[in-house]
Amino acid sequence: MAVKLVEEVSAQVPADDFQALEEKVYRTIELYKAAREARASAERDAQRLREQLEEREEEVETMRREMVQLRREREEIRGRVEKMLRQIESLAEEQAAS
Protein backbone atom coordinates (compact mmCIF):
# COMPACT_ATOMS: atom_id res chain seq x y z
CA MET A 1 0.00 0.00 0.00
CA ALA A 2 2.74 2.48 0.96
CA VAL A 3 4.75 1.68 -2.15
CA LYS A 4 1.72 2.38 -4.35
CA LEU A 5 1.14 5.67 -2.53
CA VAL A 6 4.76 6.75 -3.07
CA GLU A 7 4.53 5.80 -6.73
CA GLU A 8 1.29 7.77 -7.10
CA VAL A 9 2.79 10.82 -5.40
CA SER A 10 5.96 10.51 -7.49
CA ALA A 11 3.89 10.37 -10.62
CA GLN A 12 1.85 13.39 -9.57
CA VAL A 13 4.75 15.59 -8.37
CA PRO A 14 7.33 16.49 -11.03
CA ALA A 15 11.02 16.18 -10.04
CA ASP A 16 11.59 19.96 -10.12
CA ASP A 17 8.72 20.54 -7.73
CA PHE A 18 10.05 17.85 -5.42
CA GLN A 19 13.52 19.41 -5.48
CA ALA A 20 12.05 22.84 -4.67
CA LEU A 21 10.07 21.31 -1.83
CA GLU A 22 13.17 19.52 -0.57
CA GLU A 23 15.11 22.82 -0.58
CA LYS A 24 12.32 24.51 1.35
CA VAL A 25 12.36 21.72 3.94
CA TYR A 26 16.12 22.04 4.38
CA ARG A 27 15.88 25.84 4.66
CA THR A 28 13.12 25.39 7.22
CA ILE A 29 15.33 23.01 9.18
CA GLU A 30 18.20 25.52 9.11
CA LEU A 31 15.89 28.34 10.19
CA TYR A 32 14.62 26.17 13.02
CA LYS A 33 18.16 25.39 14.16
CA ALA A 34 19.08 29.09 14.04
CA ALA A 35 15.93 30.03 15.96
CA ARG A 36 16.65 27.36 18.57
CA GLU A 37 20.22 28.63 18.99
CA ALA A 38 18.97 32.22 19.22
CA ARG A 39 16.44 31.17 21.85
CA ALA A 40 19.10 29.37 23.89
CA SER A 41 21.35 32.42 23.66
CA ALA A 42 18.49 34.71 24.70
CA GLU A 43 17.71 32.45 27.66
CA ARG A 44 21.36 32.53 28.75
CA ASP A 45 21.38 36.32 28.44
CA ALA A 46 18.14 36.58 30.41
CA GLN A 47 19.54 34.38 33.17
CA ARG A 48 22.74 36.44 33.31
CA LEU A 49 20.71 39.64 33.49
CA ARG A 50 18.49 38.22 36.25
CA GLU A 51 21.61 37.36 38.25
CA GLN A 52 23.05 40.83 37.69
CA LEU A 53 19.76 42.41 38.72
CA GLU A 54 19.71 40.35 41.90
CA GLU A 55 23.28 41.44 42.69
CA ARG A 56 22.37 45.09 42.09
CA GLU A 57 19.31 44.80 44.30
CA GLU A 58 21.48 43.38 47.07
CA GLU A 59 23.96 46.25 46.61
CA VAL A 60 21.15 48.80 46.72
CA GLU A 61 19.79 47.27 49.93
CA THR A 62 23.26 47.32 51.51
CA MET A 63 23.75 50.96 50.49
CA ARG A 64 20.31 51.85 51.81
CA ARG A 65 21.16 50.35 55.21
CA GLU A 66 24.52 52.15 55.23
CA MET A 67 22.79 55.44 54.38
CA VAL A 68 20.34 55.02 57.26
CA GLN A 69 23.21 54.24 59.62
CA LEU A 70 25.19 57.25 58.42
CA ARG A 71 22.19 59.53 58.91
CA ARG A 72 21.76 58.25 62.46
CA GLU A 73 25.43 58.85 63.16
CA ARG A 74 25.20 62.34 61.67
CA GLU A 75 22.22 63.19 63.87
CA GLU A 76 24.02 61.85 66.92
CA ILE A 77 27.13 63.90 66.14
CA ARG A 78 25.00 66.98 65.44
CA GLY A 79 23.37 66.60 68.85
CA ARG A 80 26.74 66.21 70.58
CA VAL A 81 28.18 69.26 68.77
CA GLU A 82 25.12 71.35 69.68
CA LYS A 83 25.49 70.26 73.30
CA MET A 84 29.17 71.31 73.30
CA LEU A 85 28.29 74.65 71.69
CA ARG A 86 25.65 75.30 74.37
CA GLN A 87 28.19 74.52 77.09
CA ILE A 88 30.75 76.85 75.47
CA GLU A 89 28.09 79.52 75.17
CA SER A 90 27.13 79.04 78.81
CA LEU A 91 30.78 79.35 79.88
CA ALA A 92 31.19 82.46 77.77
CA GLU A 93 28.08 84.03 79.34
CA GLU A 94 29.33 83.18 82.84
CA GLN A 95 32.70 84.69 82.09
CA ALA A 96 31.10 87.83 80.67
CA ALA A 97 28.89 88.19 83.75
CA SER A 98 31.79 88.07 86.16
N, C-alpha and C positions, 0 to 999 in steps of 0.2 A: 504494500500500500504506500509506504513512504517513498519507495523508489519511483513509483508511478507519479506521485505528487511532485517530486523533484524534477522528473522528466517533463511534466506538464508546465511547471513554472519555468524551467529552462527554455522550453519551446515558446512560452509566452513572452519572456523577458529577453530582449536582444543583448548580446555580449557587451556592447557599449554602455547600455543602461545599467547592467550589472556592475561594470567597472566603476561607473560614476557613483553608484550606490555604495560600493565597497570603499571608495575614497571618502565618501561622506561619513561612513561608519568609522573609519580610521581617524578622520579629523575629529569626530565626536569623541572618540576615545582619548585622543591627545588633549582636547579641550577639557574633558573630565579630569584627566590626570593633573593638568595645570590648575584647574579650579580646586582640586583636592589639596594640592601643594600650597596654593594661596590660602586656603582655609586653615591649614595646619600652621602656616606662618602667622596668620592673623590671630589664631588662638594662642600661639606662643607670645606674640606681642601683647595681647590682652592680658595674659597671665603676668608677664613682666611688669606691665603698667599697673596692674592691681597690687602687685608686691611693692612697687615704688610708692603708690598712693598710701598703702598701709604704713610704710616707713615714714612718709611725710606726715601722716596723721599723728603718729607716735611722737615725731619731733615737735610738731605743733603743740601737742598736749604737754610735753616736757617744758617747752618754752613758756607756755601759759602758766604752768605751776611756778616756774622760776620768776616770771613777771610778778605774780601775786606775792611771792616771798619777798622779792625786792621792794615792792610797794610797802609791804608791812615794815620791813627794815627801815625804809626811808621815813615812814611815819613815826616809828620809834625814835629814830635819830633826830627828827624834827622836834619831837616833844622834849627830848633831852637837851637839845640846843636851846630851845625856848626857855626851859627851866633854868639853864645856866645864865642866859641873858637876863632873866628876871632877878636872879640872885646878884648878878653884877650890878644891875640897875638899883637894887635895894641897897647894896653896899655903897654905891655912888651917892645915893640920896642921904644915907646915914652920914657919910663923910662930909657932904655939903651942909648938913644940918649942924654939924658940930664945929 
